[in-house]
Amino acid sequence: MAGRRIFVGDLQGCSHELEDLLVSVAFDRSVDRLYSVGDAINRGPDSAGCVRLLREFDATMVLGNHELHLFEVLAGRRQESGRDTLASLTEAHDGKELIEWLRQRPLLHVEEDVVMVHAALHPTWTDLPMVVELLEQKRQILDQGLASSEDPVWFATTARYCDEHGRRPKSDWPPPEPPFVPWDDHYAGPRTVVFGHWARRGLVNRPLAKGLDTGCVYGKQLTAWIAEEDRLVSVDARRSYCSTSQSPGQSSRG
């Protein structure tokens, strides 16, 4: 039996839904591989449980803006927000080990036929293996607190709309007018790009773009894309864990 690649959307602490989804896709850990588009933590009830499962299954994961937010909070450069639930991870008995595992995750993962990023690929990023190295270099600068909002790290983890040159609007909500369009309108392959980060937009199922953030933490669904079958599978959230009074599409933190 050939293994499959199972790409899972934004978990945000919804560990029970991750378990439900793995059952729904009949995940076989002896041959299948698990992938996470990032934002595995925060806003939901069990960030530690999500990271434990991902680590246990040796998942391939890219960092999202919520992981970077955690690192900034731990470094004392950012305050927690009223909707953060980082304590479920930071105060866990194995929290330090889980956080260290997160710190080792990349910002971009490239395979022969698929590229995975949390939020977006810049229109000028054509040599993706080189971009992997660039983002890691920029990430090291970010760890020193020197990055600006224009840094490629922030594009990869927070962008939604841009123009053909990668310039971003001042705000993602309400939807900006042209020339700003969803970043994947500019994407022409050759790899299929898998991403998350955009709960307001919901599922994106284009030939070369699979957007998997279907708002589980907001009481909607958790979605997976099975690459070898080109098949989408979703499970319902058990409940809403986070208020939508501030739209998930309104803030760059997602």
C-alpha positions, 0 to 999 in steps of 0.5 A: 500500500502506497502512503498518502500525504495528508495536509491539514488546515489551521488547527489553532488548538483543536486537538479533538477535531484533528483526531476526528479528521485523522479517523475520517481520512483513515490515516495509517501512520505506518505509511501515510504522512501528516502535514500542517499548514501552521497555526497549530496553536492558540485561540482553541483549548488544547494547543499542547495536544495539537503539537503533541500529536504533530510531533508524535506523527513526525508531521511536516509543518510550517510556521504560522503567524500564531507560532511567531506570535508565541515566540514574540510573547516569550521573548517579551516583545509582544503582549498576549491578546485577550483571545490568546490561549497560549497558556495551554502550551506554555504551562503544559508539563512538556511545554518547553519540549513542544515549543522547542519542536515548534522552533525547529519548523521551517517557514516554507516546505517544498517538494517536487510537486507541492509547496506548503506555506502558511499564508502566501507566496510572493509573486516574485518567489520563483526559485522556491528552494532559494526562498527557503534559505532566504526565509530562514535567514530572515527568521534568524533576524526576526528572532533578534526582534529586528524585522519590519512588517515588510519582511518576507517572513511576514508575507509568508505568514500573514499576506492575503491580498497583494498586487502583481509586485507583491505590494499589500493593501493597508488592510485586508478588510473590507476587501481592498479594491484593485489592483489588490487581489487574493495573492494566489490569483498571481500564482502560476505554478508549477507546484500545487501550493497548500496554505491556510490563514484565511478563515473568512475566505474559507476553502480554496480549491483551485487546480494549483492552490488549496486553501485549507483554513475552514475556521475550525476554531470559530465553530466551522470545520477542519479540512484536509487535502489528500494529495495523492487522491486530490480529495478534500475531507472535512469534519465539523468543529465540536463547538466554537472555541473563539469569538468571531466578534473580531473577524478572523479576516480582519486582523493580520494575526488571523 
